[in-house]
């Protein structure tokens, strides 16, 4: 249900259920979780240059992801409360694993991202969308909630947009998604790979450990008190300055030469 292809520092992960618009079911969730939890931090001494440094998440066929699979939903109707808890916990584990991936995750979104498909976009660090993509938190139309994806969606779009879009279930455009922070770049569908490639280049020419640390920094100071955030940032920059990569990066800059990770 997933196609995973590595090419140099880039791993491409493709939802491969085009016949059902890449909708989620238990098997897809399990495969995605297993992949995300298998990804190791980039570029440590044990892995060397073969380790992936960027992941690109896409969908096969005409749609990125239409949310929950209808066959899976038909089983949910008969689940007990405990069975629903178990089911939701598995999905929550998948989103957490993707959100905390130790390398940058770029979403290549086209066609539609509905329900949990918007959740996938929300856990991507960078989202590139086709200009005709439609988005929607459709759960309330079914009498349920965008509950498991809500921490990630609200972190991206904010409470105000969530109050409108969670409550109405209304469809919104890629342009609106960009306005509220869910999407970072828009282009015609045939341009998406070029736009993604530019982001990939920006990421692989940056220090791989620094990129991973910057991702942790964002999570570490979000919602923290001023005092806690200050202490975190002091420790974070001190650690990076004395690290092997930090020393190499600063030395390369002063010597006006490329750093070792982009040579």
N, C-alpha and C positions, 0 to 999 in steps of 0.2 A: 504493500500500500504506500510505501515511500520509495522513491528512487534517490539514491545517495551516490553522488559522483564527486570525486576529488580531482582537482587540477592545480598542482603546485600548492600555494597557500590558501586556496579557496575550495570550500566544500559546498556543493549545491544539493539542496534537499527539496525534492519535488513531491507534493501531494499527488498520488497517482491513482485517483478514483474518478476519472473524468466522466464516467457513465452516470455518477450520482453527484456531479458537480463538486467533487472533493469534499463531500460531507463527512463528518466525524462518525465513527462508531468505536466500540471497545477496542477493536484490533488496531485501528489507526492510532488511537490514543496511546495504546501500549507500545507500538512501534516508535512513535515520536518521542515518548518519554525515555525509552531505552536508548535511542540515539542521543538525545540531549544530555542524558546523564553519563554517557560514555565520553563526551568531549572533555579533553584535559586542557588545563591552562596552556597558553601558547609559549613555545620557544624556550622551555627550560632546558637545562644541560643534557638531560636524558633523552630529549626528543629531537633536538637539533632543528635543522631547517625543514624537515619533512612534516612538521606539525601544522595543522590548519590554523590560519590566522583570521579568517573571515568565513562566515556562513551566509548563504543566500537561500531564502525560503520562497518557493514559488508553487504554483498549481498547474497541473496538466490540463489540457483542454481549454474550454471557453471561460472558465470561472476559477478564481482563486480558491474560494471555499464558501459554500452555502450553509455552513453551520452543521446542525445535527442531522444525521441520516434518518430517513423516515422509518426504515425497518427497526432501527435502534429506538426511535421514539415510540413505536408501537409496543415495544416491550416495556418501556418505562411506565406506560399507562397502568400496568399491572404490578409494578414494583411496590414493595412495602416501604415504610419510612427508612428502615435500616438498609434496605437494598439501594434506595436513592442516596443515602449518605455515602455508602461504599462507592457508588457510581460517581458521585460528585467529587469525592476525595481523589479518585483516580484522575479525573480531569484537572483538578486543582494541582495535583503533582506535576502533570504535564506542563501547565502554564508556568508554574514556578521554575521548573527545570529550564524552560526556554528563556524565561525572564532573567535567570541568573547564569545563563551560558557564559563561560569565561572568555569567549571571543565575541566580536560584534556580529549581530544578526541583522541582515538586510532583508526586508520584505519586498518581493516583486509581485505587486498586486494588480490583477486585471479582472475585467468582467464584473464580478460582484464579491463582496465580503460581507456576509450576513451572520448575525448572531455570533456564534463562536468564531466565525471567520474574522470578525472585527477584533475579537480577542487575540487572535494570532497576530494581526497587524499591531495591536497595542503592545505586545511583548517584543516586537522588533525594535532595535535601536534606531534604525533608519528605514523609512517606508517610501518606496517609489511606486507610484500608481499610474495606470493608464487614465487618461483624462475622462473617459466615459465610464469608469468604474462606479458602481453604485454600492453604497454602504448602508447598513441599518442594524440597529439593535432590535431585532424582530421578536424577542421573547415575549413581551407583553401582549402581542397579537395572539399568542397561544395560551395566555393566562399564566405564564410563568415569569421568571426574572433573569436578567443578565448577571446573575449573582457571582458565579465563580470568576468571571472575567472582570468584574467591576473594579477591583483594586488597581488593575493595570490600565483599564480604560479611563478611569477617573484621573489617574496619575498623568495620563496623556492629554485628555481633553478638558479637564477641570470640572468642578461641580455644576457650574452654570449650564454648560453644554450638555452635561449628563442629565440634568433635570429636564431639559427639553427632549433629548433624544431617547433616553431610557423610558420616559413616561409615554411618549407618543408612538414609539416604534417606527417613526417616519423614516423613509429613505432619504439619503442625502448624497450629494455629489462629491467627486474627488476634490473639487475646488473648495467646498465647504469643509471637507475632511482636512485639507491643508490649512484652512483658516483657524481651525480649532486645535491644530497640533498633532493630529493623528497621522498625517501624511507630510512628507518633507519635500518631495519633488513630484511633478506631474509631467507627463509627455504622452504623445501618441503611442499606441501599443508597440509599434515597430521601433520606437526609440528607447524602450525600457532597458534593453540590454546595454545600450551605450551609456545610459545614465547610471545604471548599476555599476558598470565597469569603472566609471569615474570615481564613484564612492569607494569601490574596492581598491583602486590605485591610491586614493588618499589614505586609506587605512593601512595598506601594506607598506607604505613609505613612512609610517609613523612607528615609533618603538612599540613592539608587540606587547611587552610587559607593561609599558606605560598606558597603552590603550585599555588593557584589561584592568589596570589599576584605576583609570579614569572612570570606567564603568562601575567599579566598586565604590568609587568616591561619590558618584551621583546617588547611588542607593544609600550610602552611609550617612550623608548629610541631609537627605530629604526627610523632612519632618523632625529633624533633631533640634534641640534647643540651641540657641546661639553659642552658649558655652561649650556644649558637647561638640557642635560642629567645628568650632575654632580649634579645640584640642585635636580633633580628628584630622583636620587639614594640616596642622603643624606637624603631626607625626607622619602624615602621608607624604608631604613634600620632603621632609628630612630623610625618610626612607628611600625615596626615589633618587635624591641627589647623591647618596652614597652607594647606590646600587651599581652593579657592573654596567647595566644598560644606560643608566643615567650618566655615569662617568663617560661612557663611550659617546653618547649623544652630544654632551656638552663639549667634549674634546674635538669631535668631528666638526661641530659648528665653529669653534674657535680656529680650527685649522683649515676651514673652508673646504672640507672633503665630505663625501657621502658617509653616513654612518654604516656600520657593518651590516645591519639588518636590511639595508636597501642596496647594498653593493652588488 
